[in-house]
């Protein structure tokens, strides 16, 4: 049986990982406004600019494979399922890593490629934001932190992936998936009913 000290320590570590109401990074991102422009390189060293995807819906997903909240969605296959669904709808899904070198979740391109293959990623590209400029421009503070951009480049949604802010994969069933809902509503010509939510997860491991 675990001692009270061990249990308390584990609880403290878990609580430290969860971010639901911290002070946001300086952000240029606002729902209803043009999404901040960026250019980032992928695992092959190829550059991807947001502007090149004009005319398509785009989803941005901030990630950290060592974060238990990210593990919740990838270990269960939930994130991959959502990526595949979006891809079938013609959506460009960009997974972004803002963990700085030496910080939790940081990966070299070769390591990221291996992870993508092992876990069956279905994103259009895995992008590196190691200086954190793009993450801070979007005010990304957790992993995962999700954004939906329309074909005109307007930010439609920002926040959590769903309404169950836990690291328990059992909570995925029955959760309200805000990303899927935003895409479905926008594609049907309807306003996004929930344009922003409080993101949850581990803090993004910026360099500073």
C-alpha positions as CSV (number, residue, x, y, z in Angstrom):
1,X,0.0,0.0,0.0
2,X,1.3,3.5,-0.8
3,X,2.2,5.7,2.0
4,X,0.3,9.0,2.5
5,X,3.5,10.9,1.6
6,X,3.8,9.1,-1.8
7,X,0.1,9.6,-2.5
8,X,0.3,13.3,-1.6
9,X,3.4,13.7,-3.8
10,X,1.8,12.0,-6.8
11,X,-1.3,14.2,-6.4
12,X,0.9,17.3,-6.2
13,X,2.7,16.3,-9.4
14,X,-0.5,15.7,-11.2
15,X,-2.0,19.0,-10.1
16,X,1.1,20.8,-11.3
17,X,0.7,19.2,-14.7
18,X,-2.8,20.4,-15.1
19,X,-3.3,23.9,-16.5
20,X,-6.9,25.3,-16.7
21,X,-6.7,28.9,-15.6
22,X,-3.1,30.2,-15.8
23,X,-2.2,33.6,-17.0
24,X,-2.2,33.4,-20.9
25,X,0.9,34.1,-23.0
26,X,0.9,37.4,-24.9
27,X,-1.4,36.5,-27.7
28,X,-2.4,38.0,-31.1
29,X,-5.0,35.3,-31.7
30,X,-8.7,36.4,-31.4
31,X,-11.7,34.5,-32.5
32,X,-13.3,36.3,-35.4
33,X,-10.0,37.8,-36.5
34,X,-7.4,36.7,-39.0
35,X,-5.3,33.9,-37.5
36,X,-1.6,34.9,-36.9
37,X,0.6,34.1,-39.9
38,X,3.4,31.7,-39.5
39,X,6.0,29.6,-41.3
40,X,7.4,26.5,-39.6
41,X,9.4,23.5,-40.7
42,X,8.3,19.9,-40.5
43,X,10.1,16.6,-39.8
44,X,11.6,16.7,-43.3
45,X,12.8,20.3,-43.1
46,X,10.1,21.5,-45.4
47,X,8.5,24.9,-44.6
48,X,4.8,25.2,-44.2
49,X,3.1,28.6,-44.2
50,X,-0.4,29.2,-42.9
51,X,-1.1,31.4,-45.9
52,X,-0.5,28.5,-48.3
53,X,-3.6,26.8,-46.9
54,X,-6.1,29.6,-47.7
55,X,-9.2,28.1,-49.1
56,X,-9.2,25.2,-46.7
57,X,-10.1,24.7,-43.1
58,X,-7.1,24.3,-40.8
59,X,-6.8,22.8,-37.4
60,X,-3.8,23.6,-35.2
61,X,-3.0,21.2,-32.4
62,X,-0.3,21.9,-29.8
63,X,1.3,18.7,-28.6
64,X,3.8,17.2,-26.1
65,X,3.9,13.4,-26.2
66,X,5.0,13.1,-22.6
67,X,2.1,15.0,-21.2
68,X,-0.5,12.7,-19.7
69,X,-3.4,14.7,-21.2
70,X,-1.9,14.2,-24.7
71,X,-1.3,10.5,-23.9
72,X,-5.0,10.3,-23.0
73,X,-6.0,11.3,-26.5
74,X,-3.2,9.5,-28.5
75,X,-3.0,6.4,-26.3
76,X,-6.8,5.8,-26.8
77,X,-6.6,6.6,-30.5
78,X,-9.0,9.5,-30.1
79,X,-6.7,12.2,-31.6
80,X,-5.8,10.0,-34.6
81,X,-9.5,9.3,-35.2
82,X,-10.3,13.0,-35.1
83,X,-7.3,13.7,-37.5
84,X,-8.5,11.1,-39.9
85,X,-12.1,12.4,-39.8
86,X,-10.9,15.9,-40.5
87,X,-8.6,14.7,-43.3
88,X,-11.6,13.0,-45.0
89,X,-13.4,16.4,-44.8
90,X,-10.5,18.1,-46.6
91,X,-9.2,19.8,-43.4
92,X,-5.5,20.5,-43.1
93,X,-4.4,19.3,-39.6
94,X,-1.1,20.7,-38.3
95,X,0.4,19.3,-35.1
96,X,2.8,21.8,-33.5
97,X,5.6,21.2,-31.0
98,X,6.6,24.2,-29.0
99,X,8.7,22.4,-26.4
100,X,12.2,23.9,-26.3
101,X,15.3,21.8,-26.4
102,X,16.0,20.3,-23.0
103,X,12.3,20.7,-22.0
104,X,9.7,18.0,-21.6
105,X,8.3,16.7,-24.9
106,X,11.1,18.0,-27.1
107,X,11.9,15.8,-30.0
108,X,14.4,15.9,-32.8
109,X,12.8,15.5,-36.3
110,X,13.9,11.8,-36.6
111,X,12.3,11.1,-33.2
112,X,9.1,12.8,-34.2
113,X,8.9,10.8,-37.4
114,X,9.3,7.6,-35.4
115,X,6.6,8.6,-32.9
116,X,4.2,9.5,-35.7
117,X,4.7,6.1,-37.3
118,X,4.4,4.2,-34.0
119,X,1.2,6.1,-33.0
120,X,-0.4,6.4,-36.4
121,X,-0.6,10.1,-36.6
122,X,-2.9,11.3,-39.4
123,X,-1.9,15.0,-39.4
124,X,-0.8,16.8,-42.6
125,X,2.4,17.9,-40.9
126,X,4.2,17.8,-37.6
127,X,5.8,21.3,-37.2
128,X,8.6,22.6,-34.9
129,X,8.2,25.8,-33.0
130,X,11.2,25.4,-30.7
131,X,11.7,29.2,-30.1
132,X,8.0,29.4,-29.1
133,X,7.2,32.4,-31.3
134,X,4.1,30.8,-32.9
135,X,2.8,29.3,-29.7
136,X,3.0,32.6,-28.0
137,X,1.4,34.4,-30.9
138,X,-1.5,32.1,-30.5
139,X,-1.5,32.2,-26.7
140,X,-1.1,28.4,-26.7
141,X,-0.7,27.4,-23.0
142,X,-1.5,23.8,-22.8
143,X,-1.0,20.5,-24.5
144,X,-3.3,19.9,-26.2
145,X,-4.5,23.4,-27.2
146,X,-6.7,23.5,-30.3
147,X,-7.5,26.1,-32.9
148,X,-9.8,26.0,-35.9
149,X,-9.3,28.4,-38.9
150,X,-11.7,28.8,-41.7
151,X,-10.9,29.0,-45.5
152,X,-10.5,32.8,-45.3
153,X,-7.9,32.5,-42.6
154,X,-10.2,33.6,-39.8
155,X,-9.9,32.0,-36.4
156,X,-13.2,30.2,-35.6
157,X,-12.4,28.3,-32.4
158,X,-9.7,28.2,-29.8
159,X,-9.4,26.2,-26.6
160,X,-9.8,22.7,-25.3
161,X,-10.3,19.6,-27.5
162,X,-13.4,18.6,-25.4
163,X,-15.3,19.3,-22.2
164,X,-13.7,16.7,-20.1
165,X,-10.6,18.3,-18.5
166,X,-9.0,15.1,-17.2
167,X,-6.2,12.7,-18.2
168,X,-8.5,9.7,-17.9
169,X,-9.2,8.1,-21.4
170,X,-12.5,6.7,-20.0
171,X,-13.8,10.3,-20.1
172,X,-13.5,10.5,-23.8
173,X,-16.7,8.6,-24.3
174,X,-19.6,11.0,-24.0
175,X,-17.3,14.1,-24.2
176,X,-18.4,17.1,-26.2
177,X,-15.7,17.4,-28.9
178,X,-15.3,21.1,-29.5
179,X,-13.1,20.8,-32.5
180,X,-15.4,18.4,-34.4
181,X,-18.4,20.5,-33.4
182,X,-16.8,23.7,-34.7
183,X,-15.8,22.2,-38.0
184,X,-19.3,20.6,-38.5
185,X,-21.1,23.8,-37.8
186,X,-18.8,26.0,-39.9
187,X,-19.0,23.6,-42.9
188,X,-22.8,23.6,-42.6
189,X,-22.7,27.4,-42.9
190,X,-23.7,27.9,-39.3
191,X,-21.9,30.1,-36.7
192,X,-19.7,28.2,-34.2
193,X,-21.9,27.8,-31.1
194,X,-18.9,27.5,-28.8
195,X,-16.1,29.7,-30.2
196,X,-13.8,29.5,-27.3
197,X,-13.2,27.4,-24.2
198,X,-10.7,27.1,-21.4
199,X,-7.9,24.8,-22.6
200,X,-6.7,22.1,-20.3
201,X,-3.5,20.0,-20.1
202,X,0.1,20.4,-19.3
203,X,1.7,23.8,-19.7
204,X,3.5,24.3,-23.0
205,X,7.2,23.9,-22.2
206,X,8.6,27.1,-23.7
207,X,12.2,28.1,-23.4
208,X,11.3,30.9,-21.0
